[in-house]
C-alpha cells in the first residue's frame, strides 16, 4: 500500500496546485520510508490557521504551517495546515517564488509529521538540509 494524500483548498482567494501538493508530501513520505501514511493537507489563510493554533495548541498567533500527527481511527494518520497568506509574505521576504515557498512549507510540515524538529540550531540545520533535498528532487521531476 502506498501513502494516501488528500488535499483541500480552504483559502478564500488563493490557490496552489493540489497535484503538486500531493506530489511533495508523497515524495517526502516515500523518501523517509513512510509509505503507508494517510495525510490530509489543507491550504488555508491566516485567520484560519490562527484559529487552529489557538484552539489546539494554545498559541494565539499566525504561523506558516501546523502539523498534527493523529492517533485515531478516522483513516487519516496526520493533518497538515499550510498558510498561503504567510507563504506569499515569506516568499517576498526571502526573495523566493510563491511556488517554491509553498512547496518548502509543505515539505517542512511533512517532516514535522515524521518526527523532525527545529527546536534548536542543530535540528534546524538538519531539517533545512532535508527540505533542500526534497525541493531539489521535486524540481528535477518537472
Sine and cosine of phi, psi and omega as CSV:
sin_phi,cos_phi,sin_psi,cos_psi,sin_omega,cos_omega
0.00,0.00,0.69,-0.72,0.04,-1.00
-0.99,-0.10,0.20,-0.98,0.04,-1.00
-0.90,0.44,0.49,-0.87,0.08,-1.00
-0.89,-0.45,0.82,-0.58,-0.01,-1.00
-0.84,-0.54,0.88,-0.48,0.02,-1.00
-0.95,-0.32,0.76,-0.65,-0.03,-1.00
-0.85,-0.52,0.71,-0.70,0.05,-1.00
-0.78,-0.62,0.74,-0.67,0.10,-1.00
-1.00,-0.09,0.93,-0.38,-0.04,-1.00
-0.95,-0.32,0.11,0.99,0.00,-1.00
-0.98,0.22,0.71,-0.71,-0.05,-1.00
-0.91,0.41,-0.41,0.91,-0.08,-1.00
-0.73,-0.68,-0.66,0.75,-0.09,-1.00
-0.99,0.11,0.44,-0.90,0.03,-1.00
-0.75,-0.66,0.46,-0.89,0.16,-0.99
-0.60,-0.80,0.56,-0.83,-0.08,-1.00
-0.83,0.56,0.85,-0.53,0.01,-1.00
-0.93,0.38,-0.63,0.78,-0.01,-1.00
-0.93,0.37,-0.60,0.80,0.05,-1.00
-0.93,0.37,-0.58,0.81,0.06,-1.00
-0.88,0.47,-0.74,0.68,0.03,-1.00
-0.86,0.51,-0.71,0.70,-0.02,-1.00
-0.88,0.47,-0.64,0.76,-0.02,-1.00
-0.91,0.42,-0.74,0.67,-0.01,-1.00
-0.90,0.43,-0.74,0.67,-0.02,-1.00
-0.87,0.49,-0.61,0.79,0.02,-1.00
-0.88,0.47,-0.67,0.74,0.02,-1.00
-0.93,0.36,-0.72,0.70,-0.02,-1.00
-0.86,0.51,-0.70,0.72,0.02,-1.00
-0.91,0.42,-0.72,0.69,-0.01,-1.00
-0.88,0.47,-0.51,0.86,-0.01,-1.00
-0.99,-0.11,0.17,0.98,0.04,-1.00
0.86,0.52,0.68,0.74,0.07,-1.00
-0.89,-0.46,0.88,0.47,-0.17,-0.99
-0.97,0.25,-0.11,0.99,-0.08,-1.00
-0.91,-0.42,0.49,0.87,-0.02,-1.00
-0.99,-0.11,0.54,-0.84,0.14,-0.99
-0.92,-0.38,0.88,-0.48,-0.06,-1.00
-0.85,-0.53,0.71,-0.70,0.09,-1.00
-0.96,-0.28,0.83,-0.56,0.02,-1.00
-0.93,-0.37,0.77,-0.64,0.02,-1.00
-0.85,-0.53,0.85,-0.53,0.03,-1.00
-1.00,0.00,0.85,-0.53,-0.17,-0.98
-0.74,-0.67,0.05,-1.00,0.08,-1.00
-0.97,-0.24,0.05,-1.00,-0.06,-1.00
-0.89,0.46,-0.64,0.77,-0.01,-1.00
-0.88,0.48,-0.70,0.71,-0.04,-1.00
-0.90,0.43,-0.72,0.69,-0.06,-1.00
-0.93,0.36,-0.53,0.85,0.05,-1.00
-0.91,0.42,-0.66,0.75,0.02,-1.00
-0.89,0.46,-0.70,0.71,0.03,-1.00
-0.89,0.46,-0.72,0.70,-0.03,-1.00
-0.87,0.49,-0.69,0.72,-0.02,-1.00
-0.93,0.36,-0.73,0.69,-0.08,-1.00
-0.92,0.39,-0.69,0.72,-0.13,-0.99
-0.98,-0.20,-0.42,0.91,-0.06,-1.00
-0.90,-0.45,-0.13,0.99,0.03,-1.00
0.96,0.29,0.31,0.95,0.03,-1.00
-0.94,-0.34,0.89,-0.46,-0.03,-1.00
-1.00,-0.01,0.88,0.48,-0.01,-1.00
-0.64,-0.77,0.35,-0.94,0.10,-0.99
-1.00,0.06,0.70,-0.71,0.05,-1.00
-0.75,-0.66,0.11,-0.99,-0.08,-1.00
-1.00,-0.02,-0.51,0.86,-0.02,-1.00
-0.44,-0.90,0.62,-0.79,0.08,-1.00
-0.75,-0.66,0.73,-0.68,0.06,-1.00
-0.84,-0.54,0.67,-0.74,0.01,-1.00
-0.82,-0.57,0.94,-0.35,0.21,-0.98
-0.96,0.28,0.71,-0.71,-0.05,-1.00
-0.93,-0.37,0.59,-0.81,0.02,-1.00
-0.84,-0.54,0.78,0.63,0.02,-1.00
-0.79,-0.62,-0.10,-1.00,-0.09,-1.00
-0.96,-0.27,0.58,0.81,-0.02,-1.00
-1.00,0.01,0.04,1.00,0.01,-1.00
1.00,0.05,0.04,1.00,0.04,-1.00
-0.87,-0.50,0.77,-0.64,-0.01,-1.00
-1.00,0.06,-0.42,0.91,-0.08,-1.00
-0.35,-0.94,0.45,-0.89,0.10,-1.00
-0.83,-0.56,0.59,-0.81,-0.01,-1.00
-0.75,-0.66,0.80,-0.60,0.04,-1.00
-0.92,-0.39,0.84,-0.54,-0.04,-1.00
-0.90,-0.44,0.84,-0.55,-0.05,-1.00
-1.00,0.04,0.96,-0.27,-0.02,-1.00
-0.94,0.35,-0.52,0.86,0.05,-1.00
-0.88,0.48,-0.74,0.67,-0.02,-1.00
-0.92,0.39,-0.61,0.79,0.03,-1.00
-0.86,0.51,-0.67,0.75,0.00,-1.00
-0.90,0.44,-0.70,0.71,0.00,-1.00
-0.91,0.41,-0.70,0.71,-0.02,-1.00
-0.92,0.39,-0.59,0.80,0.02,-1.00
-0.85,0.52,-0.72,0.70,0.02,-1.00
-0.89,0.46,-0.72,0.70,-0.01,-1.00
-0.87,0.50,-0.67,0.75,-0.07,-1.00
-1.00,-0.05,0.01,1.00,-0.03,-1.00
0.91,0.41,0.59,0.81,-0.07,-1.00
-0.90,-0.43,0.36,-0.93,0.08,-1.00
-0.97,0.22,0.45,-0.89,0.05,-1.00
-0.83,0.56,-0.70,0.71,-0.01,-1.00
-0.82,0.57,-0.78,0.63,-0.03,-1.00
-0.91,0.41,-0.61,0.79,-0.01,-1.00
-0.93,0.37,-0.66,0.75,0.04,-1.00
-0.89,0.45,-0.70,0.71,0.02,-1.00
-0.86,0.51,-0.68,0.74,0.01,-1.00
-0.88,0.48,-0.68,0.73,0.01,-1.00
-0.90,0.44,-0.63,0.77,0.04,-1.00
-0.89,0.45,-0.72,0.69,0.01,-1.00
-0.90,0.43,-0.71,0.71,0.00,-1.00
-0.84,0.54,-0.76,0.65,0.00,-1.00
-0.89,0.45,-0.62,0.78,0.02,-1.00
-0.91,0.42,-0.66,0.75,0.05,-1.00
-0.88,0.47,-0.64,0.77,0.08,-1.00
-0.85,0.53,-0.68,0.73,0.00,-1.00
-0.86,0.52,-0.50,0.87,-0.06,-1.00
-1.00,-0.04,0.16,0.99,0.11,-0.99
0.98,-0.19,-0.03,1.00,0.07,-1.00
-0.94,0.33,0.53,-0.85,-0.01,-1.00
-0.72,-0.69,0.45,-0.90,0.03,-1.00
-0.81,-0.59,0.63,0.78,-0.10,-1.00
-1.00,0.09,-0.13,0.99,0.11,-0.99
-0.51,-0.86,0.12,-0.99,-0.12,-0.99
-0.86,0.52,-0.72,0.70,-0.03,-1.00
-0.88,0.47,-0.73,0.68,0.01,-1.00
-0.92,0.39,-0.62,0.79,0.05,-1.00
-0.87,0.49,-0.70,0.72,-0.01,-1.00
-0.91,0.41,-0.66,0.75,0.03,-1.00
-0.88,0.47,-0.71,0.71,-0.01,-1.00
-0.90,0.43,-0.66,0.75,0.01,-1.00
-0.88,0.47,-0.64,0.77,0.04,-1.00
-0.89,0.45,-0.65,0.76,0.03,-1.00
-0.92,0.40,-0.66,0.75,0.05,-1.00
-0.85,0.52,-0.75,0.66,-0.01,-1.00
-0.86,0.51,-0.67,0.75,0.01,-1.00
-0.86,0.51,-0.77,0.64,-0.04,-1.00
-0.95,0.32,-0.56,0.83,0.07,-1.00
-0.88,0.47,-0.71,0.70,0.00,-1.00
-0.89,0.45,-0.66,0.75,0.00,-1.00
-0.89,0.46,-0.67,0.75,0.03,-1.00
-0.90,0.43,-0.66,0.75,-0.05,-1.00
-0.94,0.33,-0.38,0.93,0.07,-1.00
-0.94,0.33,-0.50,0.87,-0.07,-1.00
-0.99,0.12,-0.13,0.99,-0.05,-1.00
-0.98,0.22,0.00,0.00,0.00,0.00
